[in-house]
């Protein structure tokens, strides 16, 4: 992984809500334990939570930009 991508990943994690970070942590634990049933489900939940967070952030930025005009 490149240094820039690694730094971007760290910044992204700092911006995520605690619930999403908890899902990511649980997924890592399931992966380390070799749980092949739980890991894919947690992966889907992580992706969905990250997408939802990004949508909420975009909406907030758009609202802020509209109010600034």
C-alpha positions as MATLAB code, in Angstrom:
seq = 'XXXXXXXXXXXXXXXXXXXXXXXXXXXXXXXXXXXXXXXXXXXXXXXXXXXXXXXXXXXXXXXXXXXXX';
ca = [
       0.000    0.000    0.000;
       1.377    3.404   -0.873;
       2.166    5.922    1.852;
      -0.424    8.359    0.506;
      -3.187    5.754    0.498;
      -2.229    4.657    4.000;
      -2.436    8.247    5.250;
      -5.796    8.706    3.513;
      -7.084    5.562    5.204;
      -6.017    6.882    8.617;
      -7.768   10.204    7.994;
     -10.920    8.380    6.876;
     -10.979    6.280   10.047;
     -10.705    9.380   12.229;
     -13.758   10.821   10.499;
     -15.961    7.739   10.846;
     -18.538    7.501   13.617;
     -17.762    5.172   16.536;
     -20.435    2.665   15.470;
     -18.771    2.192   12.079;
     -15.354    1.867   13.672;
     -16.786   -0.814   15.964;
     -18.091   -2.747   12.929;
     -14.667   -2.524   11.293;
     -13.064   -3.796   14.488;
     -15.515   -6.703   14.776;
     -14.870   -7.623   11.155;
     -11.131   -7.700   11.851;
     -11.678   -9.908   14.882;
     -13.869  -12.290   12.862;
     -11.229  -12.388   10.140;
      -8.447  -13.129   12.621;
     -10.555  -15.880   14.187;
     -11.207  -17.398   10.758;
     -14.975  -17.017   11.077;
     -16.096  -17.518    7.478;
     -19.781  -17.072    8.284;
     -19.649  -13.817   10.212;
     -16.940  -12.013    8.244;
     -18.892  -11.465    4.986;
     -21.936  -10.196    6.870;
     -19.835   -7.746    8.863;
     -18.122   -6.664    5.636;
     -21.491   -5.822    4.094;
     -22.520   -3.905    7.197;
     -19.222   -1.974    7.177;
     -19.619   -1.007    3.534;
     -23.208    0.055    4.074;
     -22.330    2.129    7.152;
     -19.444    3.863    5.359;
     -21.655    4.653    2.341;
     -24.361    6.057    4.594;
     -21.838    8.209    6.458;
     -20.444    9.579    3.191;
     -23.952   10.378    1.936;
     -24.728   12.231    5.165;
     -21.479   14.200    4.913;
     -22.153   15.106    1.281;
     -25.644   16.282    2.178;
     -24.254   18.416    5.007;
     -21.651   19.981    2.701;
     -24.268   20.691    0.034;
     -26.558   22.272    2.617;
     -23.716   24.387    3.964;
     -22.802   25.507    0.432;
     -26.424   26.380   -0.337;
     -26.700   28.422    2.855;
     -23.469   30.274    2.040;
     -24.881   31.570   -1.260;
];
